[in-house]
Structures are given as structure tokens and as C-alpha cells.
Amino acid sequence: MVTDALVTEVKNKNTSSRTELAQRWVRPESSRKTVDSNQQTLSNRPVWMPLLLWAIFLAGLALQLFSPHLRIAHDAFVISPDLVTPGSVVDPHALVQRERMIQLYSALLVLAGAIGLGLYYRRSLLRHLLGKEK
């Protein structure tokens, strides 16, 4: 009897914790804006969308920050010795091409994230820029 009661109590706790966790990712009904008395919502945008957009934006910044940059000094490429294995041929064209691709990927991620965030928060941004308060 005691073990059955403990098992049902543990099951209830697991179920309630899963339900609470799921509810954290969904915007509560009371915080949604309504158009009329029929409770039609103005925006049913998912909560995960801004998280994804911020992640894309930050991935672009992280790629730029943590990528190895090509250094140039005295009109020549400076290559650290740990990047070159002894006896290998260094192709400057491949190094420049790799650096350009990293820069392109970083720019695309940052631009996509910034445009997405701008579109997602456009109402708030325009309201702030136009000086209108609700």
C-alpha cells in the first residue's frame, strides 16, 4: 500500500512538472491582446521564434569572434607556425578564400538574425520611434 501511494505521488509530480515546463514555453492567454469580446487574439506568434532569431544573430557574431583571422603585416600574410605542418605547401589563395567564406557566413547569419528580429519586433520599434504609447 505504501509503495503504491509513493508510485502514484511520483507519477503525479512528474506529470505536473512536465505540464509546468510546457506552460513556460507558451504565452499565457491573459497576456495576449484581444480584438473584441470573442477573445480573438491579435498575435498568436510562438514564443520560440525570438529565441531562434536571437540564436541565429548570436551565432553570426560568435563565428566572427572565434574564427581564426588572417593577419597581414608589411604587405604579407602572417601565418602562425601551429597552422602549418612541416613540409606542407601553403596556398595563399585557399587561405584567403577560406577567410572570405567565414566572413560571408558570419555576415549572412548576423543579417538574417537582425532582419528577423526587426520584423518580429516591428510593432514595438515603430511605436517607440513614432512616440506613441498605448
C-alpha positions as CSV (number, residue, x, y, z in Angstrom):
1,M,0.0,0.0,0.0
2,V,2.7,2.4,0.9
3,T,4.7,1.7,-2.3
4,D,1.6,2.2,-4.4
5,A,0.9,5.6,-2.8
6,L,4.6,6.6,-3.4
7,V,4.5,5.5,-7.0
8,T,1.3,7.5,-7.8
9,E,2.7,10.5,-5.9
10,V,5.9,10.4,-8.0
11,K,3.9,10.0,-11.2
12,N,1.8,13.0,-10.3
13,K,4.9,15.1,-9.6
14,N,6.5,14.1,-13.0
15,T,3.3,14.8,-14.9
16,S,2.8,18.2,-13.1
17,S,6.5,19.2,-13.7
18,R,6.2,18.3,-17.4
19,T,3.0,20.3,-17.6
20,E,4.6,23.3,-15.9
21,L,7.6,23.1,-18.2
22,A,5.4,23.0,-21.3
23,Q,3.4,26.0,-20.0
24,R,6.6,28.1,-19.6
25,W,7.1,27.9,-23.4
26,V,3.6,29.0,-24.2
27,R,2.5,32.6,-23.7
28,P,-0.4,32.6,-21.2
29,E,-3.8,33.6,-22.5
30,S,-4.1,36.5,-20.2
31,S,-1.1,38.2,-21.7
32,R,-2.4,38.1,-25.2
33,K,-4.0,41.2,-26.7
34,T,-7.6,40.8,-27.8
35,V,-9.5,42.4,-30.6
36,D,-13.1,42.0,-29.3
37,S,-15.2,40.2,-26.8
38,N,-14.9,36.9,-28.8
39,Q,-11.4,36.6,-27.5
40,Q,-9.8,36.6,-30.9
41,T,-6.1,37.2,-30.4
42,L,-4.1,39.8,-32.3
43,S,-0.9,37.8,-32.4
44,N,-0.5,34.1,-32.0
45,R,3.2,34.2,-32.5
46,P,5.1,31.4,-30.9
47,V,7.4,32.2,-28.0
48,W,10.3,30.1,-29.6
49,M,10.5,32.4,-32.6
50,P,12.5,35.3,-30.9
51,L,14.7,32.7,-29.3
52,L,15.6,31.2,-32.6
53,L,16.2,34.6,-34.2
54,W,18.5,35.7,-31.3
55,A,20.3,32.4,-31.6
56,I,20.9,33.0,-35.4
57,F,22.1,36.5,-34.7
58,L,24.5,35.4,-31.9
59,A,25.8,32.5,-34.0
60,G,26.9,35.0,-36.6
61,L,28.6,37.2,-34.0
62,A,30.3,34.1,-32.4
63,L,31.5,32.9,-35.8
64,Q,33.1,36.3,-36.4
65,L,34.6,36.5,-32.9
66,F,36.0,33.0,-32.6
67,S,37.2,32.3,-36.2
68,P,40.9,32.5,-37.0
69,H,41.5,35.8,-38.8
70,L,44.1,36.2,-41.5
71,R,46.7,38.7,-40.3
72,I,48.6,40.9,-42.7
73,A,51.8,42.7,-41.7
74,H,54.2,44.6,-44.0
75,D,52.1,43.7,-47.1
76,A,52.4,39.9,-46.4
77,F,50.3,37.2,-44.8
78,V,51.4,36.3,-41.2
79,I,50.7,32.6,-40.7
80,S,51.2,31.2,-37.2
81,P,53.5,28.2,-37.1
82,D,50.9,26.0,-35.4
83,L,48.7,26.2,-38.5
84,V,51.4,24.9,-40.8
85,T,52.7,21.4,-40.8
86,P,56.4,20.9,-41.7
87,G,56.9,20.1,-45.3
88,S,53.5,21.2,-46.5
89,V,52.8,23.8,-49.1
90,V,50.8,26.8,-48.0
91,D,48.3,28.1,-50.6
92,P,47.6,31.8,-50.0
93,H,44.6,31.6,-52.4
94,A,43.0,28.9,-50.3
95,L,43.6,30.8,-47.1
96,V,42.0,34.0,-48.5
97,Q,39.1,32.0,-49.9
98,R,38.5,30.4,-46.5
99,E,38.6,33.7,-44.7
100,R,36.1,35.2,-47.2
101,M,33.7,32.3,-46.7
102,I,33.9,32.7,-42.9
103,Q,33.2,36.4,-43.3
104,L,30.3,35.7,-45.7
105,Y,28.7,33.1,-43.4
106,S,29.1,35.4,-40.4
107,A,27.5,38.4,-42.3
108,L,24.6,36.3,-43.6
109,L,23.8,34.9,-40.1
110,V,24.0,38.4,-38.5
111,L,22.0,40.0,-41.3
112,A,19.3,37.2,-41.2
113,G,19.0,37.5,-37.4
114,A,18.9,41.3,-37.4
115,I,16.2,41.4,-40.2
116,G,14.2,38.7,-38.5
117,L,14.4,40.4,-35.1
118,G,13.5,43.7,-36.7
119,L,10.4,42.1,-38.4
120,Y,9.4,40.3,-35.2
121,Y,9.6,43.4,-33.0
122,R,8.5,45.9,-35.7
123,R,5.3,47.0,-33.8
124,S,7.3,47.8,-30.7
125,L,10.1,49.5,-32.6
126,L,7.7,51.6,-34.7
127,R,5.6,52.5,-31.6
128,H,8.8,53.7,-29.9
129,L,10.1,55.6,-32.9
130,L,6.8,57.3,-33.6
131,G,6.4,58.2,-29.9
132,K,3.1,56.5,-29.5
133,E,2.2,54.9,-26.2
134,K,-0.6,52.5,-25.6
